Structures are given as structure tokens and as C-alpha cells.
Amino acid sequence: MADMLVRSEIELSVPVAECHINAAQEAASYLTTDKSSIQIEIVGEGRNWMSMKTMRMAKAYIFDMDGTLVDNCAWHVKAWRAFAVRHGREITERQILEWMGAPSAYYMNRIFDREIQPEECAALTSEKESLYRELYAPHLKLPDGLGDLLSDARSQGVKLAIATGGSIDNVDFVLDGLRIRDLFEVIVDASQYERGKPAPDCYLMAAARLGLDPSECLVFEDAVGGVRAAKAAEMRVAAITATLPREVLATEHPDILFDSFAGLKANLLNQQLESNQ
């Protein structure tokens, strides 16, 4: 199947005597979008009724960037800790991971133990992100298997987008450094919306720019706040254990929980989503 299941099935039942299976499939096509899967089962007493199920499919994959599109969280941790030391403050790795996915202002307010005003926050954030890019640049690469998944999705007509809490400079750094910008139809960075994750704003904005309903999108995330944002947007979510342990992400009940992009294909994701119905 070219797309993947993202919402519950629509069920119809008709007497077998009134239409045969091919006619049922044709009728079902009027109830679905341009790409869908149809399952037909003979049910009921004497097997005289036919149950026709049409499944709405995802038309887009929306990727978080930090920790998902690139496995860079260890370098953000290093950058945050070095930034804090530079300013005579202290921050632990555990704190940084717990806040992962939150807006920069959230970090700054806690590092400096006061509310940082927007202009000052912008300057401090620029300083920290420059430090991150300097540290991570020699290690920039796609996670194993992700390039294959992106190519497979595009070959099957699935649209690709990015919705990140990262700055436009960090987005440019990743997309241009990896030469993958042209793969994505929509890119939403932190400058384009007000409420950061776990609010759903960035994901809803991405879906709107794709011209799709949220139910037609599958989100890829690595952080608790991101999973919550996707669910708040009423999207399905696949969570990767690149940043947090499996048991932590499992408590958020993502639709798919996986450890690596290696070997991951659109049809395998579809099968997993379908089995979770």
C-alpha cells in the first residue's frame, strides 16, 4: 500500500445478493480519498452479508528535527552545559533531556532562574545555538536507514515535512549540510509559531501548509513533549528511542515505538499501524 493507516475504519454492510465484491470495491472508492485500502469480509448468519471496510491513509510524514531527523541530542546536551558554565550557571544532563523539545525560553528561564525578556533570550539563544553547530558540525549525518525511508516515502507519493522547535539557522545547518532540503515540501521552524511543544501548533501549521487534514499525517518524534504535541494535533505518532529510553516513551502511548530507522519502509509502518487498530 502506498500510504499508511492513520484513522479508524469506516464500515459498511450490504447483502451479498445485492452486489458482488468488485461492485463493493467500486462503491467504497467513492467514500475514500484518492489512496485507501479496502477490506471485504463475508459475515453474518449463513454468510449472507458482506462487511466492507475502508481505511483512510496518511498522505504525509512530518518529522521533528532534533533527535529525530538527526541524532544530535548528545551535542545539544554538550552545548547547553558549556553555555551554562560560560555564564556561571550549572545544568544537568537529566534536566536538559527532560526539557527536550521545549522552546529555548523555557531553558533560559530555568538556567538563569528568572524570566528572560525576549530580546535578551534571542541573543542568548543565538549564542547557545552557535556553540551547538560548532560542536556538532564534524558529526552531522542522517541516522542509519532514514535516507532510505525518505526515498521510499516519496516514491509512493507520501509528502514530507519538518516541524521543529529549532531555529531557522539550525534548520539551514541540517538541511543544507545534509543536502536534503529538496525532499521536504513544508518546513516549520520556531520563528513561525508562538506556542512550543507540547502545544500542537507546529504540527497543525505543517498539516495546513500541506493542504491536509491532521488525520492524514503521521508524525515522527523522539521526545515526550513532541509525542504529546502530535497527539494534541490528533495525528498518529511514531516515536524513536534515539533520545529517551523505550520505557519512558512507552508511557506516552505512541502508535509506533521503534529503535532505528534501519530497514523501516512505508509498508512496514502501515502494517504496524494497522495491527494497532
N, C-alpha and C positions, 0 to 999 in steps of 0.2 A: 504494500500500500504506500502511496506517495506521501500521505500525511499521517498524523497520529491522532488517536482519540483523545479529546480533551473535555468532553462533557458527556453526561449520561445519555443513554439510548432513548430514541423515540420508538414506541412500539405500536403496531397496528395489527389487528387480527381480522382476517376475511375468510369466508367459506371457500374451501378449495374448489368447490364446484363452480364458483363464480369467476375465478381467474386462475390461470396456471402460473408457475413460478416466473417465467420470463415476463409475463404481463405484470406481475407483482413488482419485479425489479424495475420495470419501466415506470410504474406508478410511484414507487418510492423515490425515484430520481427527482420528481417534482417537489419533494419535501426536503431535499438536502441542498447544500451548496454544491459548487462545481466538482468537489472531490469528497467522496464519502465512501463508507463501506456498508454493504447491505448484507445482513444475515437473515436467512429464511429457515424456519423450522416448522415441521408439521406437528401440531399439538392438539390436545383435547380428546374427548371421548371418541373412540373409533378413528382418531387421527383425521378428522374431517375439517379441521380448522388449520389455517396456516398463520403463524406469527411472523410478522415482518419487522425487523429491527434495523433502523438506520442510525448510523453513528456519525456524529459531527466531528470533523477532523481539524487539527491545528494547521494553520497556514503560516505560522511564523514561530521562530525560536528567538527569544530575547535573552541576551547574555548580560549578566553582571560582568564587570571588568576585573577589578582587583580580587585575586583569589580564585577566579573562575576562568576568564579568558586568558589570564596569565597567572601562573603560580608564584605570586610576588609578595605574599603577605609577610614572609620572614624578613623581606627587605624593608617593608613598611614598618615592621616592629623595630628593626635596627635604626631606621631613620627617626622614628618617634622618640626612641630612647636617647639617641645622640642629640636630637633637638632639645629635649628636656634638660639634659646635662649642660648643654651650651647656655641655657637660661637659668642655671642653678636650681633646677627642679628635678624631681625623680618620678618615674613612672615604670610600672612593672609590665612584663610581657603579658601576664594574665589580664591586666586591666585593658591593655591595647586590644587583645583578642576579644574580650567581652564587648568592647565598644565598636568592633569592626563593622563597617557599613554605615556608621553614623556620620552625620555632617562634621566637617572639620571644627566648626564652632563648639560642638559637643566636647571634643577632645581639649580644645584650648581652654574652655571654661573650667575643666577639671584639672588640667595641668597647672594652671595659674591660680586656681581656687577663687575665681571671681568671674563676673560676666565680662567677656571681652567684647568691646564695641566693634561693629562691622569693619570699619576702616583698619583698625589695628589687627583684627582677625585675618583680614585679607593679606596683610603684609607678613604676618607670622606664618600663615598657611603657605604662601609663596616660598618662604624660607625653608620650611619643612619639606615641601614637595621637590624643591631643587636638590636638597640633600638626598631624598629618596632616589631621584633619577640618576644622580651621580653614583650612588651605591649600586643600583640595580642594572645600569646600562650594560656592563660586561656580561650579565647573566640573562638578558632578555631573550625569551624564546617562547614558542607555543607549547602548552602541555602535550605530552605524547598522545597521539590519536585525535586531537582536536581538529587539526587541519583536514584530516580525512572526513570527519563528521561534517564540517562546514561544506566541503566539496560535495559530499553525498546529499546533504540537505538541499543545496542549490540545484543539483542535478534533478531533484524530484519536485522542484517548484516551491520549496519552502523558503519564505522570506527570512532574512536575518537582520537583527537589530541589536543595539547595545543600549542599556540603561544603567548608568553608573553614578555613584556619588563622587567620583573623581573629577578633578579639574580638567578643563579643556587642554591645558598643557600636558597633563598626564595621558589623556586620550590620544593626543597627537604623537606623543612619545611612543606609545604602544603600537598604535595602528600603522604609523609611518615606519617605525623601526622594524616591524614585522612584515610590512608591505601587504597588509590585509584590508586596508580601508575600503577598497572597491567591493569587498564581499558584503558589506553592510548597507542596507537601504536607508536605515534610520539610525542616528547616533544622538542619544540624550545624555548630556553631562550635567554636572552640579549647578552650572550657571543658568540652566534653563527652567528650573523649578524651585519652589520655596521649601516645601516640607520634605526632609530626607527620609530614608527608610528608618523605621518600618511603615511609614506612610506610603500609600500605593502610587503617589503622584508620578514618579518617573516611569513606572510601568504603564500606567494609564496613558501618559503622554506618548510613549512609544507606540502603543496599540493604535491610538488615534492617528498618528502620523503615518502608520502603515495602512490606515483605512480599514482596520479590522476590529471586530468585537473582542473584548478581553478573553472571552471563552475560546477564541480561535488561536490563542497564543500559549506557548509553553516557555516558561522561564527557567534559566539555568543559574543557580546561586550556590554560594559557599557559606553564607553567614546566616545566623538566626534572624537578624533584622531583615535581611533580604528575602528569606523564605516567608516571613510574616507579611512583608510588603506585597509579594506576589499573591499570596492568599487573600490579602485585603483587596487586591485588584480583581479577585475572582478568576485568577489564572491558575493553571496547573504548574507545578514546580518540580524540577529535578535538582536535587542537592548533591554536590560533590564534597567529599571529605578531605579536600585539599588543605583546609584551614582548621577545622574543628573535628573532634572525634565523632565517629559514627553515632555513638550513643547520645551525644548532645544534639545533633541534627535530627535524630530519630524522634526526639520528644516534640518536634515541630510538625511531625507527620507529613513530610513531603510526599508527593505522589511517586517519585522515584528517588532512591538513595544509592549513590554509586561512588566508587573509589577512584576511577580513572576513566578518561575518555578513550583509552586504547580499546579498539575493537567495537566501539559503540557506533551503531548505524541507526538511521531513522526507523527502519522496520523493527529493530530490536527494542527501541524505545516505545514504539507503537504496541508491540506485544506486551511489554511490561505494564503500560498504562491500561491496556485492555483487560489484563488479568486482575487489575486492581478495582475494576468496576463492581 
